[in-house]
Amino acid sequence: MTRLFRYLEPTYFSGLIDDPCLVIRDRPIHQSIMIDCGALSHVAKREMKPVRAIFVTHAHMDHFMGFDAFLRQVHASPRTIDLFGPPGFADRVEARLRGYDWNLAEPYWCTFMVHEIHQFDVHSFRFYGPDAFARSKVGVAPREGIIYRLNHMEVSAELLDHGIPVLAFRVVEQKIFQVDPQKMAALGLIPGEWMRELKRRFFEDWKDSGQLKVVRRVNDEVQEQLIEDAQGLYNKIQGEYSSASIGYLTDIGFLAGNREKAERLLNGVTLLVGECAFLQDDKHKARSSHHLCTADMNEMLEQIRPKYFLPVHLSKTYLGRSDELYAELSPPTGTTILRMPEHLTPMPLYSCDAMQLYR
């Protein structure tokens, strides 16, 4: 499969049946976000250290129990990590943190900023590591379309229904520096070292948007000229591009309201990571547990029309039957189904195996 993203690198660290965890790395800055933290004990420490924010769909065990493994790796790092979740999420985080003794907390320990996504606003709380992760309320802010930004990516969310509030997410690749050669030629601009400086200012959000020395052809003569407004110049020569995006949808009931909001949030994503918890014959189980079956997902794929679809979170009752899932998926023209093994986590260790390792 050709590279789908210019700067982002999504990695799904779970198998088809394992508890879900998606990490999206921003390659140029070597920082990441994580969506859901189910099974994490097998994930390398160097994959967790760059994580700057975690987005949790809901606090059911299979989506949140890996938080302890993450906490173990990062709690002694002097930085702030953002956590996003549905209403009531701060209480869940506090309960996990209160399950441990922190009498040896150090001044350089990390701090968690927890943001609850409500219908119209965002409630934020601070868990300060140097003070044994003491909780304090930061405040309430109006909820906007974008809930988080990290250099090349922007994250938006939608509240859905799983019997409890759950979140779906869309991650959009942003800050792509691209110029149109025809627009440059029309202005007589000649590519050169000045473009490197223009690019630097672009990625620094135009902190320096003053004069810029460019190379331009004027009456068949090549000249250096000072442009007063570098940002204005970029706006004139900017190329056309469409941002690639990643959608994440799991644990929702097949309700009209859910479908409408999910389709509006995720329409046309490049990659959709989405739940297929049950096969079509077990639709009644999907309905009673507020999940999706393959027939439901086929209908949603017809509306969302992603370029690629990665089915995840198949019920453990289908162990060894994953081929049936792929056989039942019928995506629309233009959507490719991605396949993966049922498990990426290591096999369980039995006592008889462990005894063979003793010397």
Secondary structure, DSSP 8 states (H G I E B T S, - for coil): -----SSEEEEE-S-SSS---EEEEEGGGTEEEEE--SS-TTS-HHHHTTEEEEE-S---HHHHTTHHHHHHHHTTSSSEEEEEESTTHHHHHHHHHTTS--TT--TT--EEEEEEE-SSEEEEEEEEGGGTTEEEEEEEEE--SEEEEETTEEEEEEEEESSSEEEEEEEEE-----B-HHHHHHTTB--SHHHHHHHHHHHTTTS--S-EEEEEEETTEEEEEEES-HHHHHHHHB------EEEEE-S----HHHHHHHHHHHTT-SEEEEE--B-GGGHHHHHHHT--BHHHHHHHHHHH--SEEEEE---GGGTT-HHHHHHH----TT-EE----S--S-----HHHHHTT--
